[in-house]
Amino acid sequence: MFSGVIVFFWRSKAERSNKSATEKQLLQQAKMTLVSSFLAKARSFINRYNPKVMGKKSLINGVEQQSSHLLKRGVGIQDNKPYLFLNLVTMSIGSLPVAYINRITILSDGQVEIVWEDNSFNGITMDTYLLSVVLFHPDLEELHICEDVGQRVDKLGYISLPNHWTSSIIHVWTMWKNSEETLNSTSVYYQIYSEI
């Protein structure tokens, strides 16, 4: 089920640096490392489901857009160390309406059960649109991507978690797309708690 605990942030493991720099420069480097290390885990997915936009000189892909957005407003500082607000991460941007997720539950066998409403009666949605799910384990710093979990009409889908994913809050993003992958929705963020 959705967790009652609100833990939106992620802090990566510290890395040593031999570079001589000011505290401000070191903090900015740490922020960039934090953001880029997270986005690298989902690079292919983010670039596929975020439309390129025109920058000042060239087209900017999804990861570059997300990096800019997160560095501006998605990183907090505590004890002079940066942490990432995962609820401000967007895995996809698109025009399709989302289907309301009623429940996300981790079952005792390690599967994630997702229950949603079929809103394909909407004029611009179809019952064949597919659910994709991105899961992130903050302690292990691992991302798990599951595409084509189910169609809108199914109202129910299952994902098998990696066997070593135990005892942690798991961050989840859901997204809908058509089978041709020419249309998709903007991702929606959730969190669940695993005790398996």
Backbone as ProteinMPNN parsed JSONL, in Angstrom:
{"seq_chain_A": "MFSGVIVFFWRSKAERSNKSATEKQLLQQAKMTLVSSFLAKARSFINRYNPKVMGKKSLINGVEQQSSHLLKRGVGIQDNKPYLFLNLVTMSIGSLPVAYINRITILSDGQVEIVWEDNSFNGITMDTYLLSVVLFHPDLEELHICEDVGQRVDKLGYISLPNHWTSSIIHVWTMWKNSEETLNSTSVYYQIYSEI", "coords_chain_A": {"N_chain_A": [[0.842, -1.193, 0.0], [0.254, 2.376, -0.273], [2.727, 4.273, 1.354], [2.517, 5.566, 4.684], [4.498, 7.033, 5.643], [6.4, 9.827, 4.843], [8.936, 10.204, 2.78], [10.613, 11.776, 0.734], [13.141, 12.176, -0.265], [16.524, 11.511, -1.452], [19.809, 10.627, -0.711], [22.951, 10.298, -2.05], [25.77, 8.008, -1.778], [28.747, 9.233, -0.315], [31.53, 10.526, -2.164], [35.054, 10.507, -2.464], [37.208, 13.278, -3.037], [40.071, 14.67, -4.512], [40.503, 17.13, -5.397], [41.353, 20.576, -5.137], [39.228, 22.937, -4.051], [36.819, 25.563, -3.524], [34.46, 25.652, -0.77], [31.922, 26.218, -1.703], [32.171, 25.567, -4.431], [32.715, 22.831, -4.187], [30.319, 21.948, -3.084], [28.537, 22.532, -5.153], [29.561, 20.813, -7.105], [29.007, 18.39, -5.833], [26.213, 18.447, -5.825], [25.7, 18.328, -8.589], [26.816, 15.841, -9.18], [25.179, 14.165, -7.653], [22.632, 14.535, -8.896], [23.198, 13.818, -11.593], [24.086, 11.17, -11.288], [21.798, 9.876, -10.424], [19.971, 10.346, -12.569], [21.311, 9.05, -14.625], [20.725, 6.39, -14.224], [18.208, 6.086, -15.261], [18.375, 6.962, -17.812], [17.83, 6.076, -20.559], [15.04, 5.554, -20.518], [13.955, 8.05, -19.687], [14.846, 9.753, -21.771], [13.48, 8.607, -23.899], [10.783, 9.059, -23.339], [10.388, 11.748, -22.877], [9.775, 14.624, -24.609], [12.04, 16.214, -26.879], [13.223, 19.558, -26.489], [13.62, 22.865, -27.807], [16.594, 24.48, -27.203], [18.738, 27.313, -26.527], [20.63, 27.048, -28.537], [20.487, 24.464, -29.559], [18.676, 21.265, -29.731], [17.358, 19.942, -26.704], [17.629, 17.1, -24.775], [15.611, 14.751, -22.789], [16.923, 13.98, -20.344], [18.768, 16.049, -20.009], [16.996, 18.186, -19.695], [15.698, 17.42, -17.316], [17.875, 17.382, -15.57], [18.593, 20.104, -15.451], [16.235, 21.155, -14.348], [16.108, 19.801, -11.835], [18.503, 20.607, -10.595], [17.941, 23.264, -10.197], [15.621, 23.291, -8.556], [15.25, 20.869, -7.257], [17.006, 19.888, -5.388], [18.041, 19.622, -2.073], [19.778, 20.86, 0.86], [21.522, 19.571, 3.592], [23.391, 19.686, 6.521], [25.524, 20.553, 5.012], [25.473, 18.81, 2.873], [24.162, 17.518, -0.145], [20.805, 16.477, -1.038], [18.366, 14.644, -2.925], [15.152, 15.553, -3.99], [12.944, 13.234, -4.595], [10.273, 13.215, -5.323], [10.1, 15.319, -7.039], [11.197, 14.504, -9.348], [10.672, 13.832, -12.741], [9.76, 11.279, -14.759], [8.639, 11.004, -17.25], [7.129, 13.02, -19.795], [4.108, 13.998, -21.139], [1.017, 14.044, -23.116], [-1.113, 12.324, -22.687], [-3.949, 11.398, -20.714], [-3.68, 10.291, -17.311], [-4.334, 7.14, -15.637], [-6.16, 6.722, -12.71], [-4.454, 5.581, -9.898], [-5.413, 3.238, -7.623], [-4.296, 1.594, -5.655], [-1.113, 0.454, -4.528], [0.642, -2.312, -3.713], [3.001, -4.252, -1.927], [3.392, -7.619, -2.109], [3.634, -10.68, -0.17], [5.117, -12.524, -1.589], [6.976, -11.066, -2.942], [6.081, -9.74, -5.155], [4.753, -6.832, -6.752], [1.625, -5.465, -6.528], [-0.572, -3.673, -8.509], [-3.325, -1.601, -8.659], [-5.741, -0.033, -10.622], [-7.979, 2.501, -12.0], [-10.07, 2.12, -14.82], [-10.196, 4.476, -17.141], [-10.877, 4.688, -19.793], [-13.056, 5.534, -21.143], [-12.821, 8.163, -21.577], [-12.509, 10.657, -24.063], [-9.978, 10.875, -25.359], [-8.502, 8.695, -24.685], [-7.596, 5.202, -24.777], [-8.669, 1.806, -24.215], [-6.625, 0.073, -24.544], [-4.233, 1.23, -23.907], [-1.023, 1.228, -22.315], [0.531, 0.42, -19.171], [3.488, 1.611, -17.7], [6.101, 1.211, -15.318], [8.372, 2.645, -13.055], [10.711, 1.837, -10.62], [12.498, 2.653, -7.659], [15.077, 1.804, -5.462], [16.269, 3.237, -2.699], [18.296, 2.647, -0.787], [19.885, 0.683, -1.963], [20.46, 2.001, -4.235], [19.39, 1.437, -6.747], [17.604, 1.061, -9.824], [14.57, -0.128, -11.195], [12.915, -0.996, -14.031], [9.791, -1.515, -15.465], [7.979, -2.268, -18.203], [4.877, -2.199, -20.077], [3.038, -3.322, -18.213], [0.329, -3.73, -17.919], [-2.886, -3.298, -19.561], [-5.095, -0.446, -19.761], [-7.745, -1.349, -19.507], [-7.452, -3.668, -18.039], [-7.142, -3.099, -15.315], [-5.581, -4.066, -13.276], [-2.326, -5.108, -12.347], [0.868, -6.827, -12.181], [4.166, -6.805, -10.801], [7.358, -8.213, -10.567], [9.602, -7.863, -8.001], [13.176, -7.369, -7.771], [15.016, -10.007, -6.193], [16.764, -9.275, -4.106], [15.823, -6.903, -3.099], [14.966, -5.701, -0.238], [13.297, -4.612, 2.762], [12.858, -1.566, 2.654], [11.871, 1.804, 1.858], [10.295, 2.197, -1.197], [10.475, 3.981, -4.138], [8.213, 5.072, -6.593], [7.239, 5.498, -9.97], [4.616, 6.0, -12.249], [3.417, 5.543, -15.606], [1.592, 6.059, -18.617], [1.138, 4.778, -21.936], [0.719, 4.576, -25.569], [0.613, 1.654, -27.734], [2.243, 2.027, -29.908], [4.098, 3.753, -29.015], [4.034, 6.46, -29.51], [2.608, 8.267, -28.134], [2.381, 9.367, -24.777], [1.864, 9.587, -21.177], [2.398, 12.104, -18.623], [4.571, 11.282, -15.979], [3.607, 9.944, -12.753], [4.267, 10.215, -9.312], [4.825, 7.979, -6.549], [5.151, 6.383, -3.298], [6.109, 3.37, -1.675], [6.257, 0.912, 0.955], [8.537, -1.635, 1.644], [8.7, -4.742, 3.266], [9.666, -7.214, 2.804]], "CA_chain_A": [[0.0, 0.0, 0.0], [1.019, 3.615, -0.211], [3.312, 4.451, 2.687], [2.108, 6.735, 5.451], [5.735, 7.763, 5.918], [6.759, 10.658, 3.698], [10.386, 10.338, 2.641], [10.727, 12.078, -0.682], [14.487, 12.52, -0.697], [17.571, 10.5, -1.58], [21.174, 11.146, -0.614], [23.864, 9.268, -2.542], [26.957, 7.762, -0.969], [29.78, 10.253, -0.524], [32.713, 10.148, -2.921], [36.224, 11.316, -2.127], [37.754, 14.128, -4.097], [41.384, 15.236, -4.194], [40.575, 18.454, -6.006], [41.294, 21.725, -4.233], [38.176, 23.842, -4.502], [36.138, 26.237, -2.428], [33.317, 24.895, -0.255], [30.794, 26.448, -2.614], [32.412, 24.765, -5.629], [32.567, 21.425, -3.828], [28.897, 21.686, -2.898], [27.922, 22.517, -6.487], [29.992, 19.552, -7.724], [28.267, 17.306, -5.176], [24.841, 18.514, -6.327], [25.695, 17.844, -9.97], [27.09, 14.404, -9.128], [23.967, 13.546, -7.131], [21.596, 14.565, -9.927], [23.6, 13.051, -12.781], [24.173, 9.744, -10.973], [20.438, 9.344, -10.407], [19.38, 10.375, -13.909], [21.997, 8.063, -15.467], [20.071, 5.099, -14.028], [16.973, 6.058, -16.045], [18.648, 7.765, -19.011], [17.133, 5.6, -21.755], [13.602, 5.74, -20.322], [13.655, 9.486, -19.666], [15.034, 10.321, -23.106], [12.469, 8.075, -24.81], [9.43, 9.517, -23.025], [10.35, 13.201, -22.707], [10.061, 15.221, -25.913], [13.133, 17.189, -26.933], [12.8, 20.948, -26.623], [14.647, 23.708, -28.405], [17.331, 25.366, -26.317], [19.236, 28.518, -27.186], [21.411, 26.717, -29.734], [20.205, 23.119, -30.074], [17.64, 20.513, -29.045], [17.747, 19.451, -25.39], [16.923, 15.849, -24.512], [14.902, 14.654, -21.518], [17.838, 13.959, -19.199], [19.304, 17.405, -19.85], [15.913, 19.004, -19.14], [15.511, 17.012, -15.932], [19.057, 17.813, -14.82], [18.454, 21.546, -15.235], [15.103, 21.349, -13.432], [16.434, 19.316, -10.492], [19.549, 21.442, -10.009], [17.335, 24.536, -9.806], [14.621, 23.225, -7.482], [15.033, 19.519, -6.763], [18.077, 19.47, -4.475], [18.109, 20.292, -0.787], [21.083, 20.773, 1.539], [21.49, 19.358, 5.033], [24.752, 19.468, 7.014], [26.407, 20.838, 3.877], [25.43, 17.693, 1.927], [22.938, 17.604, -0.939], [19.919, 15.32, -1.183], [17.478, 14.824, -4.067], [13.717, 15.389, -3.771], [12.518, 12.292, -5.63], [8.931, 13.563, -5.789], [10.218, 16.337, -8.084], [11.73, 13.866, -10.559], [9.661, 13.469, -13.731], [10.307, 10.249, -15.647], [8.089, 11.186, -18.597], [6.247, 14.167, -20.006], [3.26, 13.731, -22.295], [-0.33, 14.611, -23.115], [-2.161, 11.352, -22.382], [-4.44, 11.402, -19.331], [-3.274, 9.139, -16.511], [-5.404, 6.385, -14.981], [-5.99, 6.884, -11.265], [-3.966, 4.392, -9.204], [-6.114, 3.048, -6.35], [-3.497, 0.926, -4.639], [0.126, -0.242, -4.879], [0.926, -3.144, -2.549], [4.029, -5.283, -2.066], [2.877, -8.87, -1.576], [4.62, -11.477, 0.564], [5.974, -13.273, -2.521], [7.895, -10.144, -3.598], [5.453, -9.072, -6.289], [4.034, -5.577, -6.514], [0.288, -5.46, -7.122], [-1.022, -2.316, -8.809], [-4.744, -1.56, -9.009], [-6.086, 1.278, -11.164], [-9.299, 2.671, -12.601], [-10.091, 2.208, -16.28], [-10.902, 5.688, -17.574], [-10.75, 4.737, -21.249], [-14.245, 6.184, -21.703], [-12.377, 9.513, -21.927], [-12.442, 10.77, -25.517], [-8.64, 10.771, -25.946], [-7.795, 7.518, -24.18], [-8.068, 3.906, -25.274], [-8.524, 0.765, -23.195], [-5.409, -0.707, -24.825], [-3.029, 1.936, -23.475], [-0.217, 0.363, -21.46], [1.162, 0.978, -17.981], [4.907, 1.388, -17.426], [6.398, 1.541, -13.927], [9.781, 2.781, -12.676], [10.869, 1.697, -9.173], [13.843, 2.995, -7.192], [15.425, 1.385, -4.109], [17.267, 4.25, -2.332], [19.427, 2.096, -0.037], [20.732, -0.028, -2.917], [20.693, 2.93, -5.353], [19.067, 0.675, -7.953], [16.36, 1.361, -10.518], [13.968, -1.294, -11.845], [11.923, -0.481, -14.976], [8.883, -2.541, -15.993], [7.078, -1.7, -19.215], [3.75, -3.023, -20.515], [2.562, -4.062, -17.038], [-1.062, -4.069, -18.188], [-3.66, -2.313, -20.299], [-6.05, 0.293, -18.918], [-8.933, -2.161, -19.289], [-7.15, -4.752, -17.093], [-7.363, -2.546, -13.973], [-4.755, -4.788, -12.323], [-1.071, -5.591, -12.909], [1.85, -7.323, -11.215], [5.586, -6.641, -11.11], [8.223, -8.959, -9.662], [10.755, -7.106, -7.532], [14.419, -8.141, -7.642], [15.027, -10.786, -4.945], [17.558, -8.649, -3.045], [15.192, -5.666, -2.661], [14.27, -5.95, 1.021], [13.224, -3.62, 3.849], [13.148, -0.177, 2.304], [10.877, 2.569, 1.115], [10.537, 2.112, -2.637], [9.892, 5.113, -4.85], [7.538, 4.532, -7.777], [6.645, 6.405, -10.967], [3.787, 5.302, -13.235], [3.237, 6.268, -16.86], [0.773, 5.365, -19.62], [1.564, 5.013, -23.32], [0.082, 3.724, -26.565], [1.491, 0.544, -28.128], [3.201, 2.519, -30.908], [5.02, 4.634, -28.285], [4.004, 7.812, -30.081], [1.934, 9.087, -27.142], [2.513, 8.899, -23.39], [1.425, 10.535, -20.155], [3.402, 12.574, -17.669], [4.669, 10.315, -14.893], [3.071, 10.275, -11.439], [5.142, 9.669, -8.271], [4.275, 7.373, -5.335], [6.126, 5.609, -2.548], [5.58, 2.222, -0.952], [7.234, 0.386, 1.897], [8.762, -3.073, 1.518], [9.203, -5.45, 4.434], [9.912, -8.598, 2.41]], "C_chain_A": [[0.877, 1.242, 0.0], [1.511, 3.813, 1.21], [2.736, 5.682, 3.362], [3.3, 7.602, 5.795], [6.102, 8.564, 4.685], [8.265, 10.878, 3.696], [10.655, 10.532, 1.156], [12.163, 12.16, -1.17], [15.429, 11.327, -0.749], [18.917, 11.195, -1.528], [22.108, 10.033, -1.054], [25.041, 9.105, -1.599], [28.031, 8.777, -1.313], [30.954, 9.687, -1.314], [33.863, 11.079, -2.557], [36.677, 12.131, -3.328], [39.07, 14.729, -3.626], [41.543, 16.654, -4.747], [40.527, 19.541, -4.924], [40.283, 22.712, -4.802], [37.546, 24.487, -3.287], [34.968, 25.368, -1.962], [32.114, 25.033, -1.177], [30.953, 25.617, -3.879], [32.23, 23.28, -5.344], [31.101, 21.048, -3.658], [28.182, 21.615, -4.243], [28.303, 21.239, -7.23], [29.21, 18.377, -7.147], [26.815, 17.269, -5.645], [24.757, 17.954, -7.74], [25.926, 16.335, -10.025], [25.855, 13.642, -8.67], [22.903, 13.432, -8.22], [21.978, 13.678, -11.11], [23.669, 11.558, -12.503], [22.786, 9.118, -10.915], [19.859, 9.261, -11.82], [20.033, 9.358, -14.845], [21.327, 6.7, -15.372], [18.833, 4.952, -14.914], [17.132, 6.768, -17.388], [17.811, 7.347, -20.224], [15.633, 5.859, -21.671], [13.231, 7.219, -20.408], [13.796, 10.099, -21.053], [13.978, 9.842, -24.094], [11.107, 8.721, -24.594], [9.347, 10.982, -22.609], [10.665, 13.829, -24.056], [11.231, 16.196, -25.829], [12.552, 18.584, -27.086], [13.963, 21.759, -27.189], [15.283, 24.595, -27.349], [17.791, 26.59, -27.077], [19.946, 28.201, -28.492], [21.048, 25.364, -30.355], [19.085, 22.46, -29.291], [18.19, 19.944, -27.733], [16.938, 18.193, -25.082], [16.324, 15.832, -23.1], [15.802, 14.693, -20.305], [18.419, 15.341, -18.946], [18.253, 18.341, -19.26], [15.718, 18.709, -17.662], [16.668, 17.48, -15.052], [18.952, 19.293, -14.469], [17.362, 21.823, -14.2], [15.477, 20.956, -12.008], [17.516, 20.152, -9.825], [18.983, 22.779, -9.527], [16.42, 24.398, -8.602], [14.411, 21.84, -6.885], [16.084, 19.01, -5.796], [18.031, 20.31, -3.202], [19.487, 20.102, -0.177], [20.844, 20.567, 3.028], [22.894, 18.986, 5.505], [25.774, 19.585, 5.882], [26.505, 19.681, 2.884], [24.119, 17.742, 1.162], [22.117, 16.316, -0.882], [18.887, 15.669, -2.259], [16.027, 14.6, -3.652], [13.162, 14.51, -4.895], [11.116, 12.59, -6.143], [8.957, 14.653, -6.861], [10.857, 15.798, -9.36], [10.554, 13.511, -11.465], [10.292, 12.488, -14.713], [9.824, 10.4, -17.081], [7.22, 12.429, -18.626], [5.425, 13.888, -21.26], [1.845, 14.218, -22.08], [-1.429, 13.615, -22.771], [-2.646, 11.516, -20.941], [-3.945, 10.15, -18.599], [-4.52, 8.389, -16.052], [-5.139, 6.46, -13.484], [-5.566, 5.555, -10.634], [-4.663, 4.312, -7.845], [-5.199, 2.505, -5.264], [-2.229, 0.335, -5.259], [0.554, -0.994, -3.618], [2.06, -4.114, -2.859], [3.524, -6.535, -1.362], [3.997, -9.683, -0.942], [5.553, -12.263, -0.354], [6.93, -12.365, -3.302], [7.336, -9.475, -4.836], [4.79, -7.77, -5.841], [2.703, -5.669, -7.259], [-0.155, -4.014, -7.303], [-2.47, -2.386, -9.291], [-5.079, -0.147, -9.478], [-7.499, 1.296, -11.722], [-9.163, 2.752, -14.111], [-10.902, 3.442, -16.673], [-10.844, 5.829, -19.087], [-12.013, 5.258, -21.928], [-13.946, 7.621, -22.085], [-12.146, 9.572, -23.441], [-11.059, 10.593, -26.121], [-7.816, 9.64, -25.334], [-8.399, 6.26, -24.777], [-7.826, 2.85, -24.209], [-7.273, -0.083, -23.395], [-4.127, 0.001, -24.403], [-2.358, 1.174, -22.346], [0.428, 1.11, -20.298], [2.643, 0.611, -17.942], [5.191, 1.887, -16.014], [7.913, 1.59, -13.727], [9.852, 2.719, -11.16], [12.315, 1.985, -8.8], [14.014, 2.576, -5.745], [16.552, 2.309, -3.627], [18.485, 3.693, -1.596], [20.416, 1.394, -0.96], [21.12, 0.845, -4.104], [20.465, 2.222, -6.689], [17.696, 1.061, -8.488], [15.873, 0.084, -11.204], [12.838, -0.774, -12.728], [11.111, -1.634, -15.547], [7.914, -1.874, -16.96], [5.992, -2.707, -19.57], [3.246, -3.924, -19.385], [1.124, -4.522, -17.234], [-1.724, -2.981, -18.998], [-4.625, -1.613, -19.353], [-7.244, -0.579, -18.541], [-8.698, -3.265, -18.262], [-7.434, -4.353, -15.649], [-6.508, -3.209, -12.887], [-3.487, -5.277, -13.011], [-0.109, -5.991, -11.81], [3.266, -7.123, -11.732], [6.362, -7.49, -10.105], [9.422, -8.098, -9.29], [12.01, -7.971, -7.578], [14.484, -8.798, -6.26], [15.737, -10.086, -3.798], [16.983, -7.304, -2.585], [14.386, -5.933, -1.398], [14.31, -4.719, 1.92], [13.646, -2.213, 3.457], [11.904, 0.494, 1.767], [11.261, 2.473, -0.353], [9.776, 3.249, -3.306], [9.406, 4.619, -6.215], [7.035, 5.67, -8.659], [5.832, 5.56, -11.934], [3.582, 6.186, -14.448], [2.403, 5.417, -17.808], [1.241, 5.725, -21.015], [0.711, 4.188, -24.274], [1.091, 2.681, -27.047], [2.534, 0.978, -29.151], [4.282, 3.403, -30.275], [5.15, 6.009, -28.938], [3.317, 8.796, -29.131], [2.19, 8.499, -25.757], [2.034, 9.984, -22.436], [2.632, 11.09, -19.409], [3.392, 11.609, -16.485], [4.074, 10.864, -13.593], [3.894, 9.526, -10.396], [4.354, 9.12, -7.088], [5.44, 6.815, -4.518], [5.424, 4.504, -1.796], [6.664, 1.704, -0.031], [7.318, -1.122, 1.786], [9.295, -3.631, 2.814], [9.512, -6.907, 4.089], [11.349, -8.967, 2.704]], "O_chain_A": [[2.082, 1.17, 0.241], [0.782, 3.546, 2.166], [2.495, 6.704, 2.721], [3.148, 8.758, 6.189], [6.113, 8.02, 3.581], [8.798, 11.639, 4.504], [10.893, 9.573, 0.421], [12.391, 12.21, -2.379], [15.163, 10.276, -0.165], [19.146, 12.203, -2.196], [22.069, 8.937, -0.494], [25.284, 9.948, -0.735], [28.201, 9.139, -2.477], [31.324, 8.524, -1.156], [33.672, 12.28, -2.367], [36.538, 11.714, -4.477], [39.181, 15.227, -2.506], [42.586, 17.287, -4.582], [39.783, 19.447, -3.948], [40.465, 23.25, -5.894], [37.715, 24.02, -2.16], [34.54, 24.459, -2.673], [31.379, 24.071, -1.401], [29.984, 25.025, -4.356], [31.661, 22.552, -6.158], [30.688, 19.954, -4.044], [27.33, 20.752, -4.456], [27.466, 20.645, -7.909], [28.799, 17.477, -7.879], [26.25, 16.194, -5.841], [23.844, 17.19, -8.054], [25.304, 15.635, -10.825], [25.52, 12.598, -9.229], [22.341, 12.358, -8.437], [21.167, 12.877, -11.574], [23.348, 10.753, -13.378], [22.608, 7.965, -11.308], [19.321, 8.227, -12.217], [19.382, 8.856, -15.761], [21.353, 5.931, -16.332], [18.451, 3.839, -15.277], [16.144, 7.132, -18.025], [17.156, 8.186, -20.843], [15.024, 6.326, -22.634], [12.299, 7.59, -21.121], [12.946, 10.887, -21.465], [13.614, 10.569, -25.019], [10.354, 8.915, -25.549], [8.338, 11.409, -22.047], [11.741, 13.582, -24.6], [11.392, 16.91, -24.839], [11.519, 18.773, -27.73], [15.128, 21.382, -27.062], [14.598, 25.37, -26.681], [17.284, 26.874, -28.162], [19.882, 28.979, -29.444], [21.277, 25.147, -31.545], [18.596, 23.015, -28.307], [19.343, 19.52, -27.666], [15.708, 18.216, -25.123], [16.505, 16.769, -22.323], [15.485, 15.369, -19.326], [18.548, 15.76, -17.795], [18.571, 19.19, -18.427], [15.587, 19.624, -16.849], [16.458, 17.922, -13.922], [19.193, 19.686, -13.327], [17.55, 22.629, -13.288], [15.192, 21.698, -11.069], [17.458, 20.387, -8.617], [19.485, 23.358, -8.564], [16.417, 25.257, -7.721], [13.492, 21.648, -6.089], [16.068, 17.838, -5.42], [17.988, 21.54, -3.249], [20.272, 19.277, -0.645], [20.067, 21.291, 3.651], [23.516, 18.077, 4.955], [26.743, 18.829, 5.807], [27.483, 19.569, 2.145], [23.068, 17.981, 1.757], [22.653, 15.223, -0.703], [18.575, 16.84, -2.475], [15.703, 13.584, -3.037], [12.939, 14.984, -6.009], [10.796, 12.253, -7.283], [7.947, 14.888, -7.524], [11.04, 16.531, -10.331], [9.557, 12.954, -11.006], [11.245, 12.827, -15.414], [10.502, 9.982, -18.019], [6.652, 12.834, -17.612], [5.978, 13.578, -22.316], [1.503, 14.735, -21.017], [-2.576, 14.019, -22.579], [-1.838, 11.749, -20.043], [-3.81, 9.084, -19.199], [-5.625, 8.932, -16.074], [-4.003, 6.279, -13.045], [-6.23, 4.535, -10.81], [-4.521, 5.21, -7.015], [-5.3, 2.895, -4.101], [-2.258, -0.21, -6.363], [0.799, -0.381, -2.578], [2.082, -4.728, -3.926], [3.258, -6.514, -0.16], [5.175, -9.399, -1.158], [6.656, -12.63, 0.05], [7.617, -12.826, -4.214], [8.042, -8.717, -5.502], [4.334, -7.639, -4.705], [2.666, -5.917, -8.464], [-0.117, -3.224, -6.359], [-2.796, -3.135, -10.212], [-4.74, 0.827, -8.806], [-8.132, 0.255, -11.896], [-8.239, 3.386, -14.621], [-12.127, 3.459, -16.555], [-10.771, 6.94, -19.612], [-12.043, 5.41, -23.149], [-14.71, 8.242, -22.825], [-11.634, 8.617, -24.025], [-10.952, 10.199, -27.282], [-6.591, 9.622, -25.448], [-9.547, 6.247, -25.222], [-6.905, 2.969, -23.4], [-6.902, -0.865, -22.52], [-3.042, -0.567, -24.527], [-3.026, 0.552, -21.521], [0.817, 2.271, -20.422], [3.01, -0.55, -18.127], [4.596, 2.866, -15.564], [8.64, 0.699, -14.168], [9.143, 3.458, -10.476], [13.241, 1.614, -9.521], [13.205, 2.938, -4.891], [17.683, 2.183, -4.098], [19.591, 4.208, -1.76], [21.629, 1.491, -0.774], [21.998, 0.483, -4.888], [21.238, 2.383, -7.634], [16.766, 1.346, -7.735], [16.673, -0.689, -11.731], [11.895, -0.168, -12.221], [11.669, -2.61, -16.049], [7.125, -1.014, -16.568], [6.162, -3.912, -19.387], [3.052, -5.125, -19.571], [0.746, -5.594, -16.762], [-1.2, -1.873, -19.115], [-4.935, -2.124, -18.277], [-7.702, -0.556, -17.398], [-9.658, -3.754, -17.666], [-7.907, -5.165, -14.855], [-6.697, -2.936, -11.702], [-3.546, -5.799, -14.125], [-0.238, -5.565, -10.662], [3.536, -7.251, -12.926], [6.048, -7.48, -8.915], [10.17, -7.655, -10.162], [11.916, -9.191, -7.439], [14.054, -8.206, -5.271], [15.367, -10.27, -2.638], [17.599, -6.63, -1.759], [13.232, -6.353, -1.484], [15.228, -3.902, 1.849], [14.691, -1.732, 3.895], [10.991, -0.171, 1.277], [12.426, 2.649, -0.707], [8.585, 3.445, -3.065], [10.09, 3.856, -6.897], [6.486, 6.661, -8.178], [6.301, 4.518, -12.393], [3.571, 7.412, -14.347], [2.502, 4.19, -17.798], [1.69, 6.845, -21.256], [0.06, 3.227, -23.865], [2.289, 2.813, -26.796], [3.596, 0.364, -29.251], [5.264, 3.755, -30.929], [6.212, 6.631, -28.925], [3.429, 10.01, -29.3], [2.213, 7.28, -25.588], [1.827, 11.134, -22.823], [3.748, 10.593, -19.556], [2.33, 11.171, -16.043], [4.041, 12.073, -13.366], [4.189, 8.343, -10.567], [3.352, 9.701, -6.669], [6.576, 6.778, -4.99], [4.293, 4.665, -1.337], [7.843, 2.012, -0.205], [6.3, -1.813, 1.827], [10.224, -3.078, 3.404], [9.609, -7.746, 4.985], [11.762, -10.097, 2.444]]}, "name": "protein", "num_of_chains": 1, "seq": "MFSGVIVFFWRSKAERSNKSATEKQLLQQAKMTLVSSFLAKARSFINRYNPKVMGKKSLINGVEQQSSHLLKRGVGIQDNKPYLFLNLVTMSIGSLPVAYINRITILSDGQVEIVWEDNSFNGITMDTYLLSVVLFHPDLEELHICEDVGQRVDKLGYISLPNHWTSSIIHVWTMWKNSEETLNSTSVYYQIYSEI"}
